[in-house]
Amino acid sequence: MALKLTHFAATASFLAILLVLRLVPTVVSVPITVPLETSKLNSWIKSNMREFKDVSAAKSIDKALLIAEDKANVRVIRVKKDGTGDFKTITDAVKSVPSGNTKRVIIKIGGGEYREMIKVDRSKPFITFYGEPGNMPRISYDGTAKKYGTWYCATVTVESNYFVAVNIAFVNSAPAPDPRKNDQQAVAMRISGDKAAFHNCKFIGFQDTLCDDKGRHFFRDCYIQGTVDFIFGNGKSVYLNTTINSVAKGLGVITAQARETVDDESGFAFIHCKIMGTGDTYLGRAWRKMPRVVFAYTDMGTLIDKQGWSNIASGQTQKGMYYGEYKCKGPGSTPGGRVKYAKLLSDAEAAPFLSMTFIQGNKWILAPPRL
C-alpha cells in the first residue's frame, strides 16, 4: 500500500511540474556580454536594445519611461531652418517643452547647420533630438572656457534625464587651441543627466570635446574627434562601436575620467571601438585621483603611445588608477610596453565592463525611434 501511495505521489508531482512548465512563458536566452566577433555584434545589439512595443510589459523597464514612451503620449515637434516646420530654431523647440514633462518629445531637426548654444535643463526629461541619417543636422557654436568657463561653454548642454540623440552632429567650432595659452577648452556636448543614449552621433572639437559629466550613458555607432582630454568627466558610460579620432599635432590624450574614490562607480567602457588619427596619443590620463577606463575589443592605430596611459599633470599616486585593456588589436595595442599601473584584464575582470548591466541598460535603453 505504501509503495502504491509513493508511486501515486511521484506521478502527481511529475504532472504538476509539467503543468507549471506549460504555464511559464518561453524566455529567449540573450548573451549578457558583448561578443568578441564583430559578425555577431548586430544581432547582439538587436537582442539587447529592443523596440518599445516589445518591452512595454517588461517589469524591468523604468516605470516613468514606460509611461513616457507609450505611443499615445509621444509628441513630435519639427524644426526647419526654412520656416516650414513648427520652429526655426532648436532652442525655441526646447523652450516649448513644459517643465515637469512626463512624455517623450521628439524634436525632429531638418538638415543644415544650426548656430545655437542650447541648454536642456533638468526640468525637461524625455527629450529626443532626431535627425535624418542622410542629412544629419549640425549644431555648432564657438564657446570657449576663456569666454564662458569650461562648465558653461558647451554647444549643447543636457541636464535632464532620459535624453536621446539620433543622427546629430554636435560641434564646437572654436579654432584649434594654442598650447601656449590657457582656457582653450571648447566643449561640443556636456551630458549631465542620467540615462542618456546617443545613436549615430558626431562630437567634433579639439580640447575637451565631450564632457561625459555624470550619470549613466550609452554611445553607439558614434564619432568623437578631438586633441586633448576630448572625452572627460565622471560619467558611467558604455561606448560601443564608436570611432575615436585624434587630430592632435603633438601630444594627444583621449580620456580624462574623473573618478575620485573607491566607492565611486563611475567609469568609461569602450567596446569594439576604433582609434585613429594623429599625434602621440595616450588612451587616458589621471585627471582625478582614481580614474577608471577600460578598452575592450578595440582597434588601436599607430598614434597610440606605447606606454598607453599617463598620470601627467595629476599629482596623484598610481595606486587608485584603474586602466584596463582586454583583447584589443592593431599596431597601437602593445601590451608589452604599457605602464606598470595599467592592466591586461582577465575574462573575469573584463566581464563587468562588457555588459549593459554596467550602466543598468536593461532598465532604460530602447531602440532609437524611426520617423
C-alpha positions in Angstrom: 0.0 0.0 0.0 2.8 2.4 0.9 4.5 1.6 -2.4 1.4 2.4 -4.4 1.0 5.8 -2.5 4.6 6.6 -3.1 4.2 5.9 -6.8 1.0 7.9 -7.0 2.7 10.9 -5.2 5.6 10.8 -7.6 3.3 10.7 -10.6 1.3 13.6 -9.3 4.4 15.6 -8.7 5.7 14.9 -12.2 2.3 16.0 -13.7 2.4 19.2 -11.6 5.9 20.0 -12.9 4.7 19.5 -16.5 1.7 21.9 -15.8 4.0 24.6 -14.4 6.4 24.3 -17.4 3.5 24.7 -19.8 2.3 27.9 -18.0 5.8 29.5 -17.8 6.4 31.7 -20.9 9.4 30.8 -23.0 12.4 33.1 -22.4 14.9 33.6 -25.2 18.4 33.4 -23.9 20.3 36.7 -24.6 24.1 36.8 -24.2 25.0 39.1 -21.3 28.4 40.2 -22.5 29.2 41.8 -25.9 30.7 39.1 -28.2 34.2 39.3 -29.4 33.3 38.6 -33.0 32.2 41.7 -34.9 30.0 39.5 -37.1 27.8 38.8 -34.1 27.6 42.4 -32.8 24.5 43.5 -34.7 22.4 40.5 -33.6 23.6 41.1 -30.0 22.5 44.8 -30.2 19.1 43.8 -31.5 18.6 41.4 -28.7 19.7 43.9 -26.0 18.2 47.1 -27.5 14.6 46.3 -28.1 11.7 48.2 -29.5 9.3 49.8 -27.0 6.4 47.6 -28.2 8.5 44.5 -27.3 9.2 45.7 -23.7 6.1 47.6 -22.8 5.0 44.8 -20.4 8.5 44.2 -19.0 8.8 44.8 -15.3 12.5 45.6 -15.6 11.9 48.9 -17.6 11.7 52.1 -15.6 8.0 52.9 -14.9 8.4 56.5 -15.8 9.9 55.6 -19.1 7.1 53.1 -19.9 4.6 55.9 -19.4 6.6 58.5 -21.4 7.2 56.1 -24.4 3.6 55.0 -24.7 2.5 55.7 -28.3 -0.4 57.8 -27.1 1.9 60.1 -25.2 4.7 60.7 -27.8 4.8 64.1 -29.4 6.8 65.1 -32.4 8.0 68.7 -33.0 9.6 69.7 -36.3 12.4 72.2 -36.7 13.2 73.5 -40.2 15.5 76.4 -40.9 13.3 77.5 -43.8 10.3 78.0 -41.6 8.2 75.1 -42.9 8.3 73.3 -39.5 6.9 74.1 -36.1 10.0 76.2 -35.2 13.0 77.6 -37.0 15.4 77.0 -34.1 16.1 74.1 -31.8 16.2 76.5 -28.9 12.6 77.5 -29.4 11.5 73.9 -29.8 13.2 73.0 -26.4 11.5 76.0 -24.8 8.1 74.7 -25.9 8.5 71.6 -23.8 6.8 72.2 -20.4 8.8 72.0 -17.2 8.0 68.7 -15.4 7.4 67.0 -18.7 6.5 63.3 -18.4 6.0 62.4 -22.1 8.5 61.6 -24.8 9.0 64.7 -27.0 10.9 64.0 -30.3 12.4 67.2 -31.8 12.9 66.2 -35.5 15.5 68.5 -36.8 15.9 69.2 -40.6 19.3 69.2 -42.3 21.7 72.1 -42.2 23.8 73.9 -39.7 22.2 75.4 -36.6 24.4 78.0 -34.9 22.9 77.8 -31.4 24.0 77.4 -27.8 21.4 75.1 -26.4 20.6 74.0 -22.8 18.1 71.3 -21.9 17.6 71.9 -18.1 16.8 69.2 -15.6 13.1 70.0 -15.5 12.6 68.7 -19.1 13.3 64.9 -19.2 12.3 62.6 -22.1 13.5 64.8 -24.9 14.9 63.3 -28.2 16.9 65.2 -30.8 16.3 63.3 -34.1 18.0 64.0 -37.5 17.9 62.1 -40.8 21.0 59.9 -41.2 21.4 61.0 -44.8 21.0 64.7 -44.0 22.5 65.0 -40.5 21.9 68.4 -38.8 24.9 70.1 -37.3 24.5 72.1 -34.1 27.5 74.3 -33.8 28.8 77.2 -31.6 32.3 78.5 -30.8 32.1 78.8 -27.0 35.4 78.5 -25.1 36.5 78.3 -21.5 38.1 81.8 -21.8 34.7 83.4 -22.5 32.2 81.1 -20.6 34.3 78.8 -18.4 34.7 75.1 -19.3 31.4 74.1 -17.5 29.3 76.6 -19.5 30.9 76.7 -22.9 29.3 73.6 -24.4 27.4 74.0 -27.7 24.7 71.7 -26.2 24.2 71.1 -22.5 21.8 68.4 -21.3 21.0 68.3 -17.6 17.7 66.3 -17.9 17.3 62.5 -17.6 16.3 60.1 -20.4 17.7 62.3 -23.2 18.2 60.6 -26.6 20.0 61.9 -29.7 19.9 60.2 -33.1 21.8 61.2 -36.2 23.0 64.6 -34.8 26.4 66.3 -35.1 27.4 68.3 -32.0 30.2 70.7 -33.0 32.3 73.3 -31.2 33.6 75.4 -34.0 36.3 77.3 -31.9 39.7 77.1 -33.6 42.4 74.7 -32.6 43.8 75.6 -29.3 47.2 77.3 -28.9 49.2 75.0 -26.5 50.9 78.1 -25.1 47.7 79.6 -23.8 45.2 78.7 -21.0 41.4 78.4 -21.2 41.4 76.8 -24.6 38.8 74.2 -23.7 35.9 74.1 -26.1 33.1 71.7 -25.3 30.7 70.4 -28.0 28.4 68.4 -25.7 28.0 68.3 -21.9 25.8 65.5 -20.7 24.9 65.8 -17.0 21.6 63.9 -17.0 21.1 60.3 -16.2 20.1 57.5 -18.6 21.0 59.2 -21.9 21.6 57.5 -25.2 23.3 58.7 -28.4 22.9 56.8 -31.6 25.0 57.6 -34.7 26.0 61.0 -33.4 29.2 63.0 -34.0 31.0 65.1 -31.4 33.5 67.4 -33.1 36.0 69.7 -31.5 39.6 70.0 -30.2 40.2 70.2 -26.5 37.5 68.8 -24.1 35.1 67.9 -27.0 32.7 65.7 -25.0 32.0 66.3 -21.3 30.6 63.0 -20.1 29.9 64.7 -16.8 27.8 62.4 -14.7 25.1 59.8 -14.9 24.7 56.6 -17.0 25.1 57.0 -20.7 25.2 54.9 -23.9 27.0 55.8 -27.1 26.5 53.6 -30.1 27.9 54.0 -33.6 29.2 57.4 -32.8 32.3 59.5 -33.9 34.3 61.6 -31.4 37.0 63.9 -32.5 39.5 66.0 -30.5 43.0 66.6 -29.3 43.4 66.6 -25.5 41.0 65.2 -22.9 38.4 65.0 -25.6 36.3 62.5 -23.6 36.3 63.7 -20.0 34.1 63.7 -16.8 32.7 61.5 -14.2 30.0 59.6 -16.1 29.4 55.9 -16.1 29.2 55.1 -19.8 29.5 52.5 -22.5 30.9 53.4 -25.9 30.0 50.8 -28.4 31.3 50.5 -32.0 32.4 54.1 -31.9 35.2 55.8 -33.8 37.6 57.9 -31.8 39.7 60.3 -34.0 42.6 62.3 -32.6 43.6 65.4 -34.5 46.4 66.3 -32.2 49.6 67.7 -33.8 51.7 66.8 -30.8 50.7 65.3 -27.5 47.2 63.9 -27.5 45.0 62.4 -24.7 41.7 60.7 -25.3 40.2 60.3 -21.8 40.4 62.2 -18.6 38.0 60.3 -16.3 37.2 62.0 -13.0 36.6 59.2 -10.5 37.7 60.3 -7.1 37.1 57.4 -4.6 37.0 53.6 -4.5 33.2 53.8 -3.7 32.6 55.9 -6.9 31.1 53.5 -9.5 31.7 55.8 -12.5 34.0 54.8 -15.4 34.2 54.6 -19.2 34.0 51.3 -21.1 35.0 51.3 -24.8 33.9 48.2 -26.6 34.5 47.4 -30.3 35.8 50.9 -30.9 38.3 52.2 -33.5 41.1 54.7 -32.6 42.6 56.6 -35.5 44.2 59.9 -36.3 47.4 61.8 -35.5 49.7 62.8 -32.7 51.5 60.9 -29.9 48.3 60.0 -28.2 47.5 58.4 -24.8 44.4 56.4 -24.1 43.9 58.4 -20.9 45.5 60.4 -18.1 44.8 60.7 -14.4 42.8 64.0 -14.2 41.5 62.9 -10.8 42.6 60.5 -8.1 41.1 57.2 -9.3 40.2 57.2 -13.0 38.5 54.1 -14.3 38.7 53.4 -18.1 38.6 50.1 -20.0 39.2 49.5 -23.7 38.0 46.1 -25.0 38.0 44.6 -28.5 39.3 47.9 -29.7 41.3 48.5 -32.8 44.2 50.9 -31.9 46.1 52.8 -34.6 49.8 53.7 -34.7 49.1 57.0 -33.0 48.8 55.4 -29.5 51.9 55.8 -27.4 53.5 52.5 -26.4 53.0 53.4 -22.7 49.3 53.7 -23.3 48.4 55.7 -20.3 49.7 58.7 -18.4 49.5 60.3 -15.0 50.8 63.6 -16.2 49.5 66.8 -14.6 47.6 64.7 -12.0 50.0 64.9 -9.0 48.3 61.7 -7.9 49.7 58.3 -6.9 49.2 55.4 -9.2 47.5 53.2 -6.6 43.9 54.1 -7.3 44.0 54.2 -11.0 42.1 51.5 -13.0 43.3 51.4 -16.5 42.4 48.2 -18.3 42.7 46.7 -21.8 41.1 43.4 -23.0 41.6 41.6 -26.3 42.4 44.8 -28.2 44.2 44.8 -31.6 46.0 46.9 -34.1 49.5 48.5 -34.1 48.7 50.7 -31.1 47.9 47.7 -28.9 51.3 46.9 -27.4 50.8 45.4 -24.0 54.5 44.7 -23.5 55.3 48.5 -23.4 52.4 49.6 -21.2 52.9 51.5 -17.9 53.1 49.3 -14.8 49.8 50.6 -13.4 47.8 49.5 -16.5 46.3 46.1 -16.6 45.7 43.4 -19.2 42.3 42.2 -17.9 41.4 38.6 -17.4 38.0 37.3 -18.7 36.5 37.6 -15.2 37.9 41.2 -14.7 36.6 42.3 -18.1 33.2 40.8 -17.8 31.5 43.6 -15.8 32.6 46.2 -18.4 31.3 44.1 -21.4 27.6 44.1 -20.4 24.8 46.6 -20.5 24.4 45.9 -16.8 27.4 48.1 -16.3 25.0 51.0 -16.8 21.8 49.1 -15.9 20.9 49.4 -19.6 18.1 46.8 -19.4 16.1 49.3 -17.4 16.2 52.2 -19.9 17.9 51.6 -23.2 15.5 51.2 -26.1 16.0 51.1 -29.8 16.0 54.6 -31.3 12.8 55.9 -32.9 12.2 55.6 -36.7 10.4 58.6 -38.2 
